[in-house]
């Protein structure tokens, strides 16, 4: 079964872990520092201009937003709250962190995380903190370095290699790619990878272990 990304539909937004739907099916989540381009990457992936909200003000995603991914009724994409935006209260940041961390630590149907990072500033301290919440023993990790159009091809490749080396040094197994929603660069690669994750999981392969 091939995922039909262009037919992705909004299901619900939740502000508390208890409001999430039953912990069944298959979920692939997207996380990223505020203003890293997470919403733009999701929209590009699904070929939709307004699937995920994009604004001039970072930190717009304050809930966990779930989307149904046809044709399988049990496939969902999950847009997690952005993190690291300074212009909110400490209490609000703590709420977002609790929601984000709680989802990553406890959600059993999560089979993969797509970590969105600005290619000019990958693996910040906050990104590293997030990785400590990810159950990598049962959840795949793919790092998408966005805004690649802001750099030359040579510099973008250098940043990709550097990020890969830093992850290896942390003992984190991940795949990585460059991406530009503006230039539609890397979109097909991301669709193909997520399609592989879903197919392997449903077939009982590595992503299902």
Long-range contacts (C-beta under 8 A, 24 or more apart in sequence): 1-71, 1-72, 1-198, 1-199, 1-202, 2-71, 2-195, 3-69, 3-70, 3-71, 3-72, 3-75, 3-191, 3-194, 3-195, 3-198, 4-69, 4-70, 4-71, 5-45, 5-46, 5-47, 5-69, 5-191, 6-46, 6-47, 6-48, 7-69, 7-70, 8-46, 8-48, 8-51, 8-67, 8-68, 8-69, 8-70, 8-77, 9-67, 9-68, 9-70, 10-51, 10-65, 10-66, 10-67, 11-66, 11-67, 11-68, 11-76, 12-65, 12-66, 13-63, 13-64, 13-65, 13-66, 14-63, 14-64, 14-66, 15-62, 15-63, 15-64, 15-99, 16-99, 17-99, 17-102, 17-103, 17-106, 20-64, 20-66, 20-103, 20-107, 21-66, 23-107, 23-108, 23-109, 24-74, 24-109, 25-73, 25-74, 25-75, 25-76, 25-109, 26-72, 26-74, 26-75, 26-76, 26-109, 26-111, 26-198, 26-201, 26-202, 27-66, 27-76, 27-77, 27-78, 27-107, 27-109, 27-110, 27-111, 28-76, 28-77, 28-78, 28-110, 28-111, 28-112, 28-113, 28-114, 28-194, 28-197, 28-198, 29-77, 29-78, 29-79, 29-80, 29-103, 29-104, 29-107, 29-110, 29-112, 29-113, 29-114, 30-77, 30-78, 30-79, 30-80, 30-113, 30-114, 30-116, 31-80, 31-83, 31-100, 31-104, 31-113, 31-114, 31-115, 31-116, 31-130, 32-82, 32-83, 32-115, 32-116, 32-117, 33-82, 33-83, 33-84, 33-116, 33-117, 33-118, 33-124, 33-126, 33-127, 34-58, 34-59, 34-82, 34-83, 34-84, 34-85, 35-82, 35-85, 35-118, 36-82, 36-116, 36-117, 36-118, 36-146, 37-116, 37-118, 37-146, 37-147, 37-179, 37-181, 38-79, 38-82, 38-116, 38-146, 39-79, 40-146, 40-181, 40-182, 41-114, 41-116, 41-144, 41-146, 41-179, 41-181, 41-190, 42-77, 42-79, 43-181, 44-181, 44-184, 44-187, 45-187, 45-190, 45-191, 45-194, 46-77, 52-79, 58-82, 58-85, 59-85, 59-87, 59-88, 62-92, 62-96, 63-99, 64-99, 64-103, 72-198, 72-202, 75-198, 78-103, 78-110, 80-104, 83-126, 83-130, 84-124, 84-126, 100-130, 100-133, 101-133, 104-130, 104-133, 104-134, 104-135, 105-133, 105-135, 110-135, 110-139, 111-138, 111-139, 111-140, 111-197, 111-198, 111-201, 111-207, 111-208, 112-139, 112-140, 112-141, 112-142, 112-194, 112-197, 112-207, 113-139, 113-140, 113-141, 113-142, 114-142, 114-143, 114-144, 114-190, 114-194, 115-141, 115-142, 115-143, 115-144, 115-174, 116-144, 116-146, 117-143, 117-144, 117-145, 117-146, 117-163, 118-145, 118-146, 118-147, 119-145, 119-146, 119-147, 119-148, 119-150, 119-151, 119-156, 119-159, 119-160, 119-178, 120-147, 120-150, 120-151, 120-159, 122-159, 122-162, 122-163, 122-166, 123-163, 123-166, 123-167, 128-170, 131-170, 131-172, 136-172, 136-173, 138-209, 140-175, 140-197, 140-207, 141-172, 141-173, 141-174, 141-175, 142-174, 142-175, 142-176, 142-177, 142-190, 142-193, 143-167, 143-174, 143-175, 143-176, 143-177, 144-176, 144-177, 144-179, 144-186, 144-190, 145-176, 145-177, 145-178, 145-179, 146-179, 146-180, 146-181, 147-180, 147-182, 148-178, 148-179, 148-180, 148-183, 148-185, 148-186, 149-180, 149-182, 149-183, 149-185
